[in-house]
C-alpha cells in the first residue's frame, strides 16, 4: 500500500470547508471570552484619566503574561492526555470521538486523575510564584524598564492579582482537559462566566467602592477563583460523580513518572512559548523606554492582537486536528489539501477581522481611554493594529499545522531561529524609528514566524514526505 493511501478500513478524513469551520467555531467563541479579562481591566484603567496608571496596567499585564503563559503546557498536556484517555474508554477508532457518547460512570479514574495531576501541578507552581511575589514583581518591573509612576501603579495592581495566579494556572488545566474531550461548550461556559463576573465585580469595586487599581485587580482575581469553582462543578457533571469522588485520588495514577510526563510532553512547546512571551515583553520594554504615553497607547493597541489571536486560534485548532489525523494515517496527499484549505479559511477570517477592526477602531479607542494624549497617539498608529490579523495569521495557522504533526523539535528550532533574528532586528528598528520602529518590530515578529515555519513546511513538500518533520517513534 502506498504511504499516501489511508487504510481502507478507515473512513476518509472530512476536509470540507464546512468541517474546518465546524471545528473552529466553538473554539473561536470560547477563546474570545479569554482575552476579555485584560481588555476589561485596561479599559477601566484607561478611563481613570491617569496616563501612569494605564502605562502601569500595560506593564502588569505583560509581566503576568510572561509568568503565566510560560506554564501553559498545563493546557497542552491536559488536552493530549485526556484525549488519549477518552479514546481508550471509547474502544473505537472508526469515527470521531467527539461524536460518540461515552459512559464515564464506569471508569472515570484515568480522566479524573489527569485533571487532578494537572490541578496539583498548577497549585504547586502557583504557590511558588505567590511566595516569590515581592522578588518577581520588583525584578520584572526593572527588566521592563518601568518608570517610577507607572512602576508604582503596576506594583499596586500586581500585589492583588498575584493572589489569583493559582486559579489562573488551574484555568489552563481545565481548558486543556475540556478541549481534549471535545467539551468546547464547557470551555465557553467557564470563560464566559469569568469574563462576565469580572465586568460586574470590577465595576462594583472601582465605581461603587472607589477602590481604583486595587478594585480592578480584585475583581479579576475573584472572578478567576469563582471560575475554578464552576469548572469543578462542570467536571463533576461531566464525569457523573459525587463531590467526594472528585477529590478522591487513585495512587496508581499519581506516580512520579505520570506527574513528570506533564513536563516532558511539552518541553519543546515550553521553549517556544517562553521565547514568544519574552519577545512581547521586549516590545513592552521598548515602549516603556519611550515614556508612559507610548507605553499606554501600545497597551491599548496590542489588545487588538490579543483578541485577534484568540479568534484565529479557532482555525489553528482545525488545522491541528485535521493535519494530525492525516499525519497519523500517513495520508500526505490529504494533508496537503488540509494545509491549503485551512490556510484559505485562516486568511479569510483574518481579512474579515481586519475589516471589523477598521470600522470599529474609533469606537474601540474611545471606549479604552479618555486620556487625550494617549487617544491621539493610538489613533495615529491604529493602522498598524488594524492590519495585525492579516500580518499575523500565517504564524498562528502554521503553528496549528506543526502542532498537528507533533513536530516538537521543529517548533523549538523555529523559535530559536526566531529569537536569533528578532531581537537584533527589532532593536535596530527601534533605534531608527522609535514608536514606528516598535510597531515594525511587532510585524517583524509575526512575519518571521510565518517565514521560518513556512520554510520547514516547504522542505517537507519538496521531499514529497512530511515524515522528516515528525519525531522518531
Buried (B, 14 or more C-beta within 10 A) or exposed (E): EEEBEBEEEBEEBEBEEEBBBEBBBBBBBBBBBBBBBBBBBBBBBBBBEBBBBBBBBBBBBBBBBBBBBBBBBBBBBBBBBBBEBBBEBBEEEEEBBEEBEBEBEEEBBBBBBBBBBBBBBBBEBBEEBBEEBEEBBEEBBEBBBBBEBBBBBBBBBBBBBBBBBBBBBBBBBBBBBBBBBBBBEBBBBBBBBBBBBBBEBBBBBBEEEEBBBBBBBBBBBBBBBBBBEBBBBBBBEBBEBEEEEBEEEEEEBEEEEBBEBBEEBBEBBBBBBBBBBBBBBBBBBBBBBBBBBBBBBBBBBBBBBBBBBBBBBBBBBBBBBBBBBBBBBBBBEBBBBBBEBBBBBBBBBBEEBBEBBEEEBEEBBEBBBEBEBBBEBBBEBBBBBBBBBBBBBBBBBBBBBBBBBBBBEBBBBBBEBBBEBBBEBBBEBBEEEEBBBBBBBBBBBBBBBBBBBBEBBEEBEEEEBBBEBBEEE
